């Protein structure tokens, strides 16, 4: 059996490249919070974070499943030209997502009780289209085993966002709604420029197109992987949107600074916790082109071994990071969010220490979800994510309302949800079977039964 031809980096090299890109991007994002928190303060950060759940939902529908789905098709050897079909399909979806976010700006501001959210949504909405296009280019190169374009554009996005965001928010610092909105305009600028550079990279790719016309990949082949991945990814922002509404409303019943509390949890603690998770993202992305050719060829055991190897490496990276987060939480809070008051910083340290364990479970969920997609079972990851998203929101509401935990209840809810998701994905990977394997087993059983009848036991 011949191995699929590969022109990209090795698994380890690709994982290192994309992990470094993700890590540098997250570090820049975390450092961005230092001047941003100084300028916007906890209240402004709360408004900033309240806009993101809707943005992430629309972004998920128009872009989230694309990189892994397109990469899965291309790396399997059966999806030549998949990216061109994806440009047409998801470009249109991206335009629709942009329009929806614009139209929902006013209703969302009314529901969340924060007028500034309307302008923020309108300035951020063009990003939905540009990210969808950028994601297709990333998926194309990931499928070829080349992780450099993804890593480069991720870093570029953050550099532009940081530079433009800090400059604009500082200029409009005396007007809080405008200052917050300008930081979201910076996101749009970063996506426009990053997409333009990615498209230039795609046009100049080294692999020459063949002289003959390449038949279009059927839309259903793309949707087979991107739709389950989209449904999987959308669970998190949906739960975050519900959490932002429910948590803030419940906190307002017991505290006057509910928006600030949510800003410390979502805008500060989650930012720090996501740093080690971003490192292991490279392992998830690099796993797909390694596992999918084996699964496609019917070598399910070999594919599972690759998956378990990726999970072990993920654990080896994320576990020490979680320990470091727990013990270095005070230092991280002081260095990154030094503008917070003493009481706010103390709360931040508590939240980081509670959430430290989720940096391990979230990393494992991320890698295991990618492995399930590469194994040809993306729907199982979808089931996991939706079940645990509902669990997370329900626990968050119960812990805030019926216990004295306040915003810490949201942290404990996240821990429980990611732990359950990890166990479910592990169970699915262990028990996954491809259709060909099941068919072969059934054929073997039928042949055995025939032989048994022809040669009965003495």
C-alpha positions as CSV (number, residue, x, y, z in Angstrom):
1,X,0.0,0.0,0.0
2,X,1.5,3.3,-1.1
3,X,1.6,6.2,1.2
4,X,-0.1,9.5,0.2
5,X,2.4,11.8,-1.4
6,X,3.3,14.7,0.9
7,X,5.0,17.9,0.1
8,X,4.8,19.7,3.4
9,X,6.6,19.5,6.7
10,X,6.8,16.5,8.9
11,X,4.3,16.0,11.6
12,X,6.6,17.3,14.3
13,X,7.9,20.3,12.2
14,X,4.4,21.2,11.2
15,X,3.1,21.0,14.7
16,X,6.0,23.1,16.0
17,X,5.4,25.8,13.3
18,X,1.7,26.1,13.9
19,X,2.1,25.8,17.7
20,X,4.6,28.6,17.7
21,X,2.4,30.7,15.5
22,X,-0.6,30.1,17.8
23,X,1.4,30.7,20.9
24,X,3.0,33.9,19.7
25,X,-0.4,35.1,18.5
26,X,-1.9,34.4,22.0
27,X,1.0,36.0,23.8
28,X,0.5,39.1,21.6
29,X,-3.2,39.0,22.4
30,X,-2.5,38.7,26.1
31,X,0.0,41.5,26.0
32,X,-2.6,43.5,24.1
33,X,-4.8,43.3,27.2
34,X,-2.2,45.3,29.2
35,X,-2.7,48.7,27.5
36,X,-6.3,47.8,26.6
37,X,-7.2,47.2,30.2
38,X,-5.4,50.4,31.3
39,X,-7.4,52.4,28.7
40,X,-10.8,50.6,28.9
41,X,-10.7,49.4,32.5
42,X,-12.8,46.5,33.7
43,X,-16.1,48.0,32.5
44,X,-14.9,48.6,29.0
45,X,-13.4,45.1,28.8
46,X,-16.8,43.7,29.9
47,X,-18.5,45.5,26.9
48,X,-15.7,44.2,24.6
49,X,-16.3,40.6,25.7
50,X,-20.1,40.9,25.5
51,X,-19.8,41.6,21.7
52,X,-17.6,38.6,20.9
53,X,-20.1,35.7,21.5
54,X,-22.4,36.8,18.6
55,X,-19.3,37.5,16.4
56,X,-18.0,34.0,17.2
57,X,-21.3,32.3,16.4
58,X,-21.4,33.9,13.0
59,X,-17.7,33.4,12.5
60,X,-18.2,29.7,13.4
61,X,-20.9,29.2,10.8
62,X,-19.0,30.9,8.0
63,X,-15.4,29.8,8.8
64,X,-14.7,27.5,11.7
65,X,-15.1,24.1,10.0
66,X,-13.2,25.2,6.9
67,X,-9.5,24.7,7.7
68,X,-9.9,21.2,9.1
69,X,-12.6,20.2,6.6
70,X,-10.7,21.4,3.5
71,X,-7.4,20.0,5.0
72,X,-9.1,16.6,5.5
73,X,-10.3,16.5,1.9
74,X,-7.0,17.6,0.4
75,X,-4.8,15.4,2.6
76,X,-6.9,12.3,1.8
77,X,-6.0,12.7,-1.9
78,X,-9.6,12.8,-3.0
79,X,-10.2,16.6,-2.7
80,X,-8.1,18.2,-5.4
81,X,-9.5,21.7,-6.0
82,X,-11.7,21.6,-2.9
83,X,-10.6,25.0,-1.9
84,X,-12.0,26.6,-5.1
85,X,-15.4,25.2,-4.4
86,X,-15.1,26.3,-0.8
87,X,-14.3,29.9,-1.9
88,X,-17.7,30.1,-3.7
89,X,-19.7,28.4,-1.0
90,X,-18.3,29.9,2.1
91,X,-17.6,33.3,0.5
92,X,-21.4,33.6,0.1
93,X,-22.0,32.4,3.6
94,X,-19.5,34.9,4.9
95,X,-21.4,37.8,3.2
96,X,-24.7,36.5,4.8
97,X,-23.0,36.3,8.2
98,X,-21.8,39.9,7.9
99,X,-25.3,41.1,7.0
100,X,-26.8,39.2,9.9
101,X,-24.4,40.7,12.4
102,X,-25.2,44.2,11.2
103,X,-28.9,43.6,11.5
104,X,-28.7,42.1,14.9
105,X,-26.6,44.9,16.3
106,X,-29.5,46.9,17.8
107,X,-31.5,43.9,19.1
108,X,-28.4,42.5,20.9
109,X,-27.6,45.9,22.5
110,X,-31.2,46.0,23.8
111,X,-31.1,42.4,25.1
112,X,-27.8,42.9,26.9
113,X,-28.8,46.3,28.2
114,X,-25.6,48.0,26.8
115,X,-26.2,50.6,24.0
116,X,-22.5,50.7,23.1
117,X,-22.7,47.1,21.7
118,X,-24.6,48.3,18.6
119,X,-21.8,50.3,17.2
120,X,-19.3,47.6,18.2
121,X,-21.2,45.0,16.2
122,X,-21.5,47.2,13.1
123,X,-17.7,47.9,13.0
124,X,-16.8,44.3,13.6
125,X,-19.3,42.6,11.2
126,X,-17.1,42.8,8.0
127,X,-14.6,40.5,9.6
128,X,-17.0,37.6,9.3
129,X,-16.6,37.6,5.5
130,X,-12.8,38.1,5.5
131,X,-12.1,35.4,8.1
132,X,-14.1,32.8,6.0
133,X,-11.9,33.5,3.0
134,X,-8.8,33.4,5.1
135,X,-9.8,30.1,6.6
136,X,-10.1,28.5,3.2
137,X,-6.5,29.4,2.3
138,X,-5.3,28.1,5.7
139,X,-7.2,24.8,5.1
140,X,-5.6,24.4,1.7
141,X,-2.1,24.7,2.9
142,X,-2.8,22.6,6.0
143,X,-4.0,19.9,3.7
144,X,-0.8,20.1,1.8
145,X,1.1,19.7,5.1
146,X,2.3,23.3,5.1
147,X,1.6,25.0,8.4
148,X,3.6,28.1,7.7
149,X,0.9,30.2,6.1
150,X,-1.5,29.6,9.0
151,X,1.2,30.5,11.6
152,X,2.3,33.6,9.7
153,X,-1.2,35.0,9.2
154,X,-2.2,34.3,12.8
155,X,0.8,36.4,14.0
156,X,0.1,39.1,11.4
157,X,-3.5,39.3,12.5
158,X,-2.5,40.0,16.1
159,X,0.3,42.5,15.2
160,X,-2.1,44.6,13.2
161,X,-4.9,44.3,15.7
162,X,-2.6,45.3,18.6
163,X,-1.1,48.3,16.8
164,X,-4.3,49.7,15.4
165,X,-6.4,48.8,18.5
166,X,-4.1,50.5,21.0
167,X,-3.7,53.6,18.9
168,X,-7.4,54.1,18.3
169,X,-8.6,53.2,21.8
170,X,-6.0,55.7,23.2
171,X,-7.1,58.5,20.8
172,X,-10.8,58.0,21.9
173,X,-10.1,57.2,25.5
174,X,-12.3,60.0,26.8
175,X,-15.3,58.4,25.1
176,X,-15.7,54.8,26.4
177,X,-18.2,53.5,23.8
178,X,-16.1,54.9,20.9
179,X,-12.9,53.6,22.5
180,X,-14.3,50.1,22.8
181,X,-15.8,50.2,19.3
182,X,-12.4,51.3,17.8
183,X,-10.7,48.2,19.2
184,X,-13.2,46.1,17.3
185,X,-12.7,48.2,14.2
186,X,-9.0,47.2,14.6
187,X,-10.1,43.5,14.3
188,X,-11.7,44.2,11.0
189,X,-8.6,46.0,9.7
190,X,-6.4,43.1,10.7
191,X,-8.6,40.5,9.0
192,X,-8.8,42.5,5.8
193,X,-5.0,42.9,5.5
194,X,-4.3,39.3,6.6
195,X,-6.7,37.9,4.1
196,X,-5.2,40.0,1.3
197,X,-1.7,38.6,2.1
198,X,-3.0,35.0,2.4
199,X,-4.6,35.3,-1.1
200,X,-1.3,36.5,-2.5
201,X,0.4,33.6,-0.9
202,X,-2.1,31.2,-2.4
203,X,-1.7,32.7,-5.9
204,X,2.1,32.2,-5.7
205,X,2.0,28.7,-4.3
206,X,4.8,26.5,-5.6
207,X,2.7,23.6,-6.8
208,X,1.8,24.4,-10.4
209,X,-1.7,23.7,-11.6
210,X,-2.1,20.9,-14.1
211,X,-2.7,21.7,-17.8
212,X,-5.9,19.7,-17.8
213,X,-9.1,21.0,-16.1
214,X,-9.6,19.7,-12.6
215,X,-13.2,18.6,-12.0
216,X,-15.0,20.4,-9.2
217,X,-15.3,18.7,-5.9
218,X,-19.0,18.2,-5.1
219,X,-20.4,20.6,-2.6
220,X,-21.7,17.6,-0.5
221,X,-18.1,16.4,-0.1
222,X,-17.1,19.7,1.4
223,X,-20.2,19.9,3.6
224,X,-19.7,16.3,4.8
225,X,-16.8,17.5,7.0
226,X,-17.3,21.3,7.3
227,X,-21.0,21.1,8.5
228,X,-20.2,18.7,11.5
229,X,-17.1,20.8,12.3
230,X,-19.2,24.0,12.2
231,X,-21.9,22.5,14.4
232,X,-19.1,21.4,16.7
233,X,-17.4,24.7,16.9
234,X,-20.6,26.8,17.2
235,X,-21.5,25.1,20.5
236,X,-18.8,27.1,22.3
237,X,-19.8,30.6,21.2
238,X,-23.5,29.8,21.6
239,X,-22.8,28.7,25.2
240,X,-20.6,31.8,25.7
241,X,-23.4,34.1,24.4
242,X,-25.9,32.4,26.7
243,X,-23.5,32.5,29.5
244,X,-22.7,36.3,29.0
245,X,-26.5,37.1,29.1
246,X,-27.4,34.7,32.0
247,X,-24.3,35.3,34.1
248,X,-24.4,39.1,33.9
249,X,-28.2,39.2,34.7
250,X,-27.8,36.9,37.7
251,X,-24.8,38.8,38.9
252,X,-26.6,42.1,38.7
253,X,-29.1,40.8,41.2
254,X,-26.3,40.6,43.8
255,X,-23.7,43.0,42.6
256,X,-23.4,46.5,41.1
257,X,-20.3,45.7,39.1
258,X,-21.7,42.7,37.2
259,X,-20.2,43.8,33.9
260,X,-16.8,44.2,35.4
261,X,-16.9,40.8,37.1
262,X,-17.8,39.2,33.8
263,X,-15.0,41.2,32.1
264,X,-12.4,39.8,34.6
265,X,-13.6,36.3,34.0
266,X,-14.0,36.3,30.2
267,X,-11.6,39.0,29.2
268,X,-8.8,38.4,31.6
269,X,-8.8,34.9,33.2
270,X,-9.8,33.1,30.0
271,X,-7.2,35.1,28.0
272,X,-4.4,33.7,30.3
273,X,-5.8,30.2,30.3
274,X,-5.9,30.1,26.5
275,X,-2.2,30.5,26.2
276,X,-1.2,26.9,26.8
277,X,-4.3,25.8,24.8
278,X,-3.0,27.8,21.8
279,X,0.3,25.9,21.9
280,X,-1.5,22.5,21.6
281,X,-3.6,23.8,18.7
282,X,-0.7,23.0,16.5
283,X,-0.9,19.4,17.4
284,X,-4.5,19.3,16.5
285,X,-4.0,21.0,13.1
286,X,-1.0,18.9,12.3
287,X,-2.7,15.6,13.3
288,X,-5.3,15.8,10.5
289,X,-3.0,15.4,7.4
290,X,-1.2,12.6,9.3
291,X,-4.2,10.6,10.4
292,X,-6.7,11.1,7.5
293,X,-4.7,9.2,4.8
294,X,-4.4,6.2,7.0
295,X,-8.1,6.3,7.9
296,X,-9.0,6.8,4.2
297,X,-7.0,3.7,3.2
298,X,-8.6,1.5,5.8
299,X,-5.7,1.4,8.2
300,X,-7.8,2.3,11.2
301,X,-5.4,0.9,13.8
302,X,-2.5,2.9,12.4
303,X,-4.7,6.0,12.3
304,X,-5.7,5.5,16.0
305,X,-2.0,5.1,17.0
306,X,-1.3,8.4,15.4
307,X,-4.3,9.9,17.3
308,X,-3.1,8.5,20.6
309,X,0.4,9.8,20.0
310,X,-1.0,13.3,19.4
311,X,-3.1,13.1,22.6
312,X,0.0,12.0,24.7
313,X,2.0,14.9,23.3
314,X,-0.8,17.2,24.0
315,X,-1.0,16.0,27.6
316,X,2.8,16.3,28.0
317,X,2.7,19.9,26.9
318,X,-0.5,21.1,28.7
319,X,0.0,19.4,32.1
320,X,3.2,21.3,33.1
321,X,1.6,24.5,31.7
322,X,-1.4,24.0,34.0
323,X,0.9,23.6,37.0
324,X,2.8,26.7,36.1
325,X,-0.5,28.7,35.6
326,X,-1.6,27.7,39.1
327,X,1.6,28.8,40.9
328,X,2.4,31.8,38.7
329,X,-1.2,33.2,38.7
330,X,-0.3,36.2,40.9
331,X,2.6,37.1,38.8
332,X,0.7,36.7,35.5
333,X,-2.2,38.8,36.9
334,X,0.2,41.5,38.0
335,X,2.2,41.7,34.8
336,X,-0.6,41.4,32.3
337,X,-3.4,43.2,34.1
338,X,-1.6,45.5,36.5
339,X,-4.2,48.2,36.1
340,X,-6.8,46.2,37.9
341,X,-7.5,47.2,41.5
342,X,-6.2,45.0,44.3
343,X,-9.6,43.3,44.8
344,X,-10.1,42.7,41.1
345,X,-6.6,41.2,40.8
346,X,-7.3,38.9,43.7
347,X,-10.4,37.7,42.0
348,X,-8.5,37.2,38.8
349,X,-5.9,35.0,40.6
350,X,-8.6,32.9,42.1
351,X,-10.2,32.4,38.6
352,X,-6.9,31.5,37.0
353,X,-6.2,28.9,39.6
354,X,-9.7,27.4,39.3
355,X,-9.4,27.3,35.5
356,X,-5.9,25.9,35.4
357,X,-7.1,22.4,35.1
358,X,-9.3,23.3,32.1
359,X,-6.1,24.3,30.2
360,X,-5.3,20.5,30.1
361,X,-8.8,19.2,29.4
362,X,-9.5,21.9,26.8
363,X,-6.3,21.1,25.0
364,X,-7.2,17.4,25.0
365,X,-10.7,18.2,23.7
366,X,-9.2,20.3,20.9
367,X,-6.8,17.6,19.8
368,X,-9.3,14.7,20.2
369,X,-11.9,16.6,18.1
370,X,-9.4,17.0,15.3
371,X,-8.5,13.3,15.6
372,X,-12.2,12.3,15.3
373,X,-12.5,14.4,12.1
374,X,-9.4,12.8,10.6
375,X,-10.8,9.4,11.5
376,X,-13.9,10.2,9.6
377,X,-16.2,10.7,12.6
378,X,-16.7,14.5,12.9
379,X,-20.4,14.1,14.0
380,X,-19.3,12.4,17.3
381,X,-17.3,15.5,18.2
382,X,-20.4,17.6,17.4
383,X,-22.5,15.5,19.9
384,X,-19.8,16.0,22.6
385,X,-19.6,19.8,22.2
386,X,-23.3,20.4,22.3
387,X,-23.9,18.2,25.2
388,X,-21.2,19.8,27.2
389,X,-22.1,23.3,26.1
390,X,-25.6,22.8,27.5
391,X,-24.1,21.4,30.7
392,X,-21.8,24.4,31.0
393,X,-24.5,27.0,30.8
394,X,-26.8,25.1,33.1
395,X,-24.1,24.6,35.7
396,X,-23.0,28.3,35.4
397,X,-26.6,29.5,36.1
398,X,-27.1,27.1,39.0
399,X,-23.8,27.9,40.7
400,X,-24.1,31.7,40.4
401,X,-27.8,31.7,41.5
402,X,-27.8,29.1,44.3
403,X,-24.3,29.3,45.7
404,X,-22.1,32.2,47.0
405,X,-19.5,31.5,44.3
406,X,-20.5,34.5,42.2
407,X,-18.5,34.7,39.0
408,X,-16.3,31.8,40.2
409,X,-19.3,29.6,39.5
410,X,-18.7,30.2,35.8
411,X,-15.1,28.9,36.1
412,X,-16.2,25.7,37.9
413,X,-18.9,25.2,35.3
414,X,-16.3,25.4,32.5
415,X,-14.0,22.9,34.3
416,X,-16.8,20.4,34.6
417,X,-17.9,20.8,31.0
418,X,-14.4,20.4,29.5
419,X,-13.7,17.3,31.7
420,X,-16.9,15.6,30.4
421,X,-16.1,16.6,26.8
422,X,-12.6,15.0,27.1
423,X,-14.0,11.7,28.4
424,X,-16.6,11.6,25.7
425,X,-14.1,12.2,22.9
426,X,-11.7,9.6,24.3
427,X,-14.5,7.0,24.3
428,X,-15.5,7.8,20.7
429,X,-11.8,7.5,19.5
430,X,-11.4,4.1,21.2
431,X,-14.6,2.8,19.7
432,X,-14.7,4.4,16.3
433,X,-15.0,2.1,13.3
434,X,-14.9,3.0,9.7
435,X,-17.6,1.9,7.3
436,X,-15.3,-0.3,5.3
437,X,-14.1,-2.0,8.4
438,X,-17.6,-2.8,9.4
439,X,-18.4,-4.1,6.0
440,X,-15.4,-6.3,6.0
441,X,-16.3,-7.7,9.4
442,X,-19.8,-8.4,8.2
443,X,-18.5,-10.1,5.1
444,X,-16.1,-12.2,7.1
445,X,-18.9,-13.2,9.4
446,X,-21.1,-14.3,6.5
447,X,-18.2,-16.2,4.9
448,X,-17.5,-17.9,8.2
449,X,-21.2,-18.9,8.5
450,X,-21.2,-20.4,5.0
451,X,-18.0,-22.4,5.7
452,X,-19.5,-23.6,9.0
453,X,-22.5,-24.9,7.2
454,X,-20.4,-26.6,4.5
455,X,-17.9,-28.0,7.1
456,X,-19.9,-28.6,10.3
457,X,-17.9,-29.3,13.4
458,X,-17.4,-32.9,14.3
